[in-house]
Amino acid sequence: MVDQIISASRDYFRHFKSIGSGIASLLKDPVFLTLVGITALLALIDGSQVSASIAFTLESMLAMLPFFALAIGLAAYAKATSADKMIARAFTGNPLRATILAALVGAISPFCSCGVIPLIAGMLGAGVPLAPVMAFWIASPIMDPEMFILTVAGIGFNFAIAKTLAAIVMGLLAGFSVLLVQRYGFLTNPLKADFSGGCEVTCESDDNNEINWRFWQQPQRVQAFKAESKAIGIFLGKWLAFAFFLESLMIAYIAPDWITDYVGADNVFAIPLAAIVGVPSYLNGYAAIPLISGLLDMGMTSGAAMAFVTAGAVSSIPAAIAVFALVKKPVFALYLLLGLTGSMLTAWLYQLSGGVI
């Protein structure tokens, strides 16, 4: 009896400690702190809008819940089964074939943003050709399975398909461009000599490279599934809540005429402007979904929306810093050029299609 009481007490304190640790982590999270700061500022400026924005955020999150759960489950399943290990196979073999395969795989890869950098560093360090690496590097941040599901729910199926195709086309354009440049003897040693790759704990690869689709048969894989579900859930949840809150402010305070003047159908520079603006202002692929949905409702063209999400995903400040730290300056410049050029070309194609596939 005493042992049971002691055991129950330990479990209670362990659970209490876990909750306390989670709250402490949340209080240090920059996204959460920014959201709290915006809410506090809004309360001082326009107190009536606070309750309206919170209600809008909660209603939007509730409507997204089934897709949110599906996205989390899919990401956790890929991690628990080690299916993400299959990605590396796209970089082997004939450079032309590898480039095509890398662009296709990059558009559907489940890698987190921090996991891509060490992977690519390892590939380049091992002598894998830059062309397929660049194809994957450009395509990967634009779309992944979780983002596809949430884009379907938040914007629409056609836009999600078009964005996936844009990722593939941009990856192919980048890979073939590198192949062409390397034929003339350029970009032979792309990796910086002083780079030492690293990744956060949640993105570390385990020593077990074997793929097991029935992950529930192994306790360590079940634990990986739970851990990944929690990590992805917190990550997606905080960004979507932040984005929906910003969308509520955008609807409340931005005049639709302003949107149509700058990124509407009557402005021939809407797509280049959206692509350029996407570089510094793009926060996160998941946060962009509600914002783009709101902008489309207010008059933004489908092409400008596509340019914003694709250029921002490839060339946003966090992504650019990671690339700059990894490769030499000519490769970095080419990466930015290919990202912006590819985003505008695919956006124009999408615009000419009338926003449909």
N, C-alpha and C positions, 0 to 999 in steps of 0.2 A: 504493500500500500504506500509506504514511504517512497519507494523507488518510483512508483507511478506519479506521485505528487511532484517529486523532483524533476522527472522527465517532462511532465506537463508544464512545469514552471520554466524549464529551459526552453521548451518550444515557444512558450508565450513571450519570453524576453527576446528570443531570437527573432520572432515575428515582429515584435515591437521595435527592435533595433533596425530591422529591414525597412519598416515603414518610416522610421526617423531618418534613415539614410536616404530614402527616396525623396522625402520632403526637403532635406538639406540639398540634395542634388538639384531638385526643381528650383529652389531659391537661388541657385547659382547659374541656372540656365539663361543665356542671353536672350533667347526667343521669348521665354516666359517673362523675364524682367522687362523687356521692351514692350510686351503686350500690357503688362501692369502699368508701365509708365505712360503709354498712350491712353489707357483707360483713365488714369488719374488726371492727365492733362485735359482729356475730353470732359471729365466731370467739372473742371474749373471753367472751361469755355462754354460748354453746352450740356448741362446736366441731363436734360431730357433725352439726349441722343444715346446716353450710356445704356439705359435699359433697352432701347430699341436695337442697338448694336449687339448687345448680349443675346437678346431674343433671336435676332437674325442668325447669329453664329450657332446657337444651339439647335435651331430648326434646320439649318443647313447641314450641320454635323449629323443630326438624326437621319436626314434624308440620304446621306452618304454612307450610313453605317453598314448596310449589307455589302457594298462594294469595298468599304474599308476593311471589313473582316476577311473578305476574299483575297484582297491584296496582301494582307498580313500573312494569311495561311500559305499563299503561294510562295512568298519570299522565304518563310520559315521552312517550308518543305524543300526548297532548293538547297538551303543550307544544311538541313538535317540529312539529306540523302547524298550530299557531296556532289550534286549535279553541276554545281558551278565549276567543278574541276574539268568538265568537258570543254569549257571555253578555250582553254589553252591549245586544244587540237586545231583550232582555226588558223594558227600561225605557222603550221608546218607545211612542207612540200613546195611545189612550184609557186614562185612569188605572185604570178598573175592569178592562179587559182586560189592561193591563200588570201590575196587581197579581196577577192569577191566573197569568199567565205567569211572573212573577218568582218566585212561590212554587214553581212546578213546576221551573223551571230551578235555583233555589237548592238544591233537594233533591238535585240530581245534578251540581252544578257542580264542576269540578276545581280551583278556586282554593285556593291555600294561605292560611293564616290571615292572614299579613301582606299578601297581595295584595288582600284584600277591602277593607281600610281605604282605601287610595288610590283604588281604583275607586269606592267609595261617596262619598268626598270629592269626587272629580271630578264625579260625577253630580249631587250636591246643589249643588255650586258652579255647575254649568251650568244649574241650574233644573229638574232632573228632579223630579217630584212625590215627596214623602216616602213615600207609601203603597206604591208598588212597591219602593222602596229598602228600606223596613222589612220588607216581605215577604221579600225576598231576604236581607236581613241576618239575620233570625231563622232562616230555613230553611237557609242555606248552611253554618254550622258544625256542624250536626247530622249531615249525611250527605254523602258524596261517593263516587265510584265505587270508590276504593281501600278506603274504610272499609266499604262494602257487602260487598265480596269478603271482607275479613278478618272481618267480623261473621258472615257465613255460615259461615265456617270455625271461628270461635271460639265462637259462641253458637248459631247455627242460622238456617236460611232464613226461618222464620216471623218471628223477631225482627228480622231485617234488613229484611224487607218492612214490618213494622209500624213500625219506626223511620223508614223512608223516608216512609211515609204520615203519621206524626206530624210530620215536618219540613214536609211540604206543608200539613197542617192548621194547624200553628202559624204558618206563613208567611201563610196566608190570613187567619187570625184577626188577626194583627198588622196586615196591610195594610188590611183592612176596618175595623179599629178606628181606624186613623189617618185613613182617609177620612171616617169618622163624626165624629171630633174636629175635623177641618179644616173640615167643613161649618159649624161654629159659630165659625170664625175663629181657631182656635188653631193653634199650631205652624207659623206661616207662614214663619219664618226659622230652620230647625233648626240650620244649620251655624255653628260658632263662627267669628267673624271673623278670629281670629289663628291659625287652623289652617293648617299647611303640610304637605301629605301627603308621604309618603316610603315607600320600600319597600326591603327588602334586595335584594342583587344577584341572588339566586336567583329573585326574584319580579318582576324588572323586565321590562317589555314591550319588545320590540324594535320597530323602525320598520316592520317588514314586517307589515301587517295582513292580507295575503292568506292564505287558508287553502289549504294544499297537503296533501292526504291522503297523497300519495306522498312523504313527507319525505326518503326516502333518495336522491332525485334531486338534492338540494341539500346540498353539504358543510356549510354553516352550520347547517342543520336537523339533520343527523346529529350534529353536535357538540352541539347543544342537547339532543338525545335522550340522548346519553351523559352530559352534565353533569347533566341532570334525573334520570336513572336513579341516578347516584351519590348525588346530594343526597337524593332520596326514600329510597333504600336505607339510607343512614346514619341518616336521621331515623326511619324506621319501625323499623329494626333496634334502635336504642338504646332506643326507648320500649317496644317489645315485650319486649326482654330485661329491662328494668327492671320491667315489669308482671308478667311471668311469675315473676320472682324474688319480688316482693311477694306474688303469689298463693301461692307455696310456703310463705311465712311465715304467711299467713292460714290456710291449711289446717292448718299445724302447731300454731298457737298460739291460734286463735280457736275457741271452742266453738260448734257449730251451734245450740245452744239460745239463745245470745246473739243470733244473727242472726234466728231465728224470733220471738224476743220483741219485737224492735224493728221489723223490716221484714218480718215473716211475715204469713201470712193472718189471724191472730187479732188483729192490731193495726190498728184502723180508721185510725190516723194514719200508717200505713206509707208511703203515697204522698207526703203533704206532708212528712214527715220526710226521705224520700229526696231529694226535690226541694231542700229547704233545705240538707241536708248536701252535696248535689252542687255547690252554688255555691262554697264555699271549698276543698273537697277534690278537685274534679275537676282532674286534671293534664293529660290529653290524651285525645282521642277514641280513639286507637289503644291507649293504655295502659289505658283503661277496659274494653276487650273481655275480656282474661283475668280481670280483677278481677270483673267482673259475672258471667262464666261461673262462677267459683268461688263467688260469693255465691248464685247461683241453685241450685247444687248443695247449698249448705248450708241452704237454706230460704227465701231471699228470694223474695218474690212477683214475678211478671212485671211487674205494674204498677209496683211500687217500682223495679225495675230500669230500666224505661222512663223513669220520672220522673227518676232519677239521671242517666242519660246525656243526656237532652234538656235538662234544666235546667242541668246542668253545662256542656254545650257552649255554650249561649247566654249564661249568666250567670257563668261562672267568673271568677276574679279577673283573669287576663291579658286575657280578652275584655272584661270590664267596664272596665278601665283604658283600653283602646284606644277604646272607645265614648265614655267620659267625656272623653277628650282631643279628640274630634272634634266632638261636638254639644253643644248647650246643655242645661242641667240638666233642664228639663221633658221633653225628648226622651229623655235618658238614663234618667230615672225611668220613663217610659212603656216604654222598651225592657226594663228589668228586670221591670216588672210584667207585660208581655205574655209575656216569656220564662217566668217562673215560673207564671203562670196557664195558659198554653198547655201547658206540660209536665205539669201536674197533670191538666188536662182530658183530654189524649190518653192519659195513663197510666191514668186511671179507665176510659176507653173500652176500652183494651187489656185491663185487668183484667176488665171485664165480659164481654169476648169469650172469656174463658178462656185468654188467651195465644195465641190462634190468629187467623188472618185470617178 
